[in-house]
Amino acid sequence: MPRDGRTKLSRRAWITTTSGVIAAGLVKTQTDAIKLVAQEAPSDPTRVPGKLVSELGGRAPAEEPKRLVRAQTLSSSSRTPLADLMGTITPADLHFERHHAGVPDIRLEDHELLVHGMVERPMVFRMSDLMRYPQVSRIQFLECSGNGGGVYNRDRMPTEVTVQALDGLLSTSEWTGVAVSTILREVGVRRGASWILAEGSDAAVMSRSIPLDKVMEDSMLAYGQNGERIRPEQGYPLRLFNPGYEGNTSVKWLRRIEVTDQPTHTRDETSKYTDPLGDGKVRQFSLAMDAKSVITFPSYPYALPETGWWEIRGLAWSGRGRITKVEVSTDGGRTWVDAALQGPILEKSTVRFRHLFDWNGRDTVILSRATDETGYVQPTVEQLWDARGTRTSYHQNHQRAWKIARTGEVTFGLGELV
Amino acid sequence: MRRAQTGGRVPLRGAAEGGLPGMVRGAFLLVVATALVACSDSGQTADRAPIVSGDVAMAGTLEGIPAHAPARFDFGTEASAARVAIWDIDVRPDGEGLPEGSGSVAQGRDVYNVHCVACHGPTGTEGPNDRLVDSEQWDDVPSTRTVGNYWPHATTLYDYIRKAMPQLTPGILSEDQVYAVIAYILWMNEIIPEDSVLDAQTLAAVVMPARDKFVVDDRVGGAGPVR
């Protein structure tokens, strides 16, 4: 189809035009002529030559997925447009952000990692050193534990909210780097060590304590993301990546690891990222992300234009291992059916699920619930409120719901169920 | 300023200069480093014997390390004690890591009114950034999460303020000023008296009202009850 406002020209007319402008000296080469032709958005792409190769690709002009930026402050976040994405991998430029003092400007050749504390040989590694160690790659999710924090309160249950605004602090990448265990093997951990402190070189010198068992199991010093160097917003040139743990522990712009025999109780693991449970206690070091799923289609603000067959699609993930089952309900949670899972189903990674749904035009509420390999089933919001009260916004992994109205309009539907 | 003065290839903020002039301090650290290297060369004592990491925390093979890999690759460089000291600035609840120096509530009032008031308000309650003051304690759930009713350890204030505050000029406060402003914040929260002076000993001894409210995560996954 021709673009609005553009004149549809025949092939002969194009040739005449390009020959004319070359003759007139407006363009000097065939390349310039082809560029000119391409810019004019021909009606039939089989009848004009296409664009030439380029050093850096870009999205189709009409495709403009964007992160959702909530506030332009130093400590802020932006969210991944989950409803715009397919499969499981998040394009690096759409990976969610959460910074505590902005994105530092770090040069690869200047960056150093200091590893010290309860180790035999305190060492400093430059990026060229780290790149030389045996490399590992894994496709795994990263989720902020504040993801979904907008729906922890019965009195503030939204309806007109997108999956991006609600759960967009979730992204999945192929992470590449060196296993933390490789580096700890190199420095030699002393007997009695049980934690590490990981510290970033941003203006907040953001730091978190992580159990030594965890980092020895599967944590990574990551320098690659989806085939390229980690982007500045994700920690360039080096970040800690703790698979399945709350995102804040995967310290970006990592400059220091101290091996210790106790947690340091930094600000972000005491006054933040802790969970008041409603019984006078506050849960601390709630690090693993429990199993969770979200339906990304249909979701607000989409409206189903007609009745009939629609494929419900979404993502499921668990910080404790593999997803084994995702169930979908199309009747407000009364009955459930197993959704199809798209393999490969990876450990601590997102899984795409799909369920074919014949919408008959009636009001209904659709939900999903995930089960992981530990047997854990994504709880209802009431189960989570019963267990933790309603005053904690972190780790809100309860079942999400979307309401489909007779008009086909889709809104966040949890308020319909509580 | 501090960043520029750390010198060499260590451009980022680290340990404060403290009371010793830079040259003297450097020489002191060099002596310490030499002594440590000497200790290391003279052999290991029983309780500091090196053991491989795999024995500490995990069984089986390490990911990415093939069977024919050497015991050590030695691609990095050994870090001297002086090098470690520049960045080793964290502070723990037992007071480990607190520097020399001291500060009073009165001195802290001046620091606060210059460096903190714009973001945290005249009484630490007005914002626009995090509320710092609430001396009202709570039983079931907190209505605010301030230093006075939520922070479990006073030492965290030193760790955090030295690293991250003031937000637009982090690292600008001296070690004494950090002690002082913590004293002022704790006084505003009715945790220490107005004539208090904080130093490494007295700060570590402060018992925060919320200390015993914190419990370690008891979620375990599995099909059991939701926690």
Interface residues (C-beta under 8 A of the other chain):
Chain A: L74 H100 A101 D110 E112 L114 V115 H116 E120 R121 P122 M123 V124 F125 R126 D129 L130 R132 Y133 P134 Q135 V136 V178 A179 S181 T182 L184 R185 E186 G188 V189 R190 R191 A193 L197 E199 S201 A203 A204 V205 M206 S207 L212 D213 M216 E217 D218 R255 R256 E258 T260 Q262 T264 H265 T266 R267 T270 S271 T274 P276 G278 D279 G280 K281 V282 R283 Q284 F285 S286 L287 A288 D290 A291 R320 G321 D372 T374 G375 Y376 V377 P379 Q383 L384 D386 A387 R388 G389 R391
Chain B: R9 V10 P11 L12 R13 D47 R48 A49 P50 I51 V52 S53 G54 V56 A57 M58 L62 E63 G64 I65 P66 A69 R72 F73 D74 F75 G76 T77 E78 A79 A81 R83 V84 W87 D88 I89 D90 V91 R92 P93 D94 W138 D139 D140 V141 P142 R145 V147 Y150 W151 P152 H153 T155 T156 D159 Y160 K163 A164 Q167 P170 A210 K213 F214 V215 V216 D217 D218 R219 G221 G222 A223 P225 V226 R227
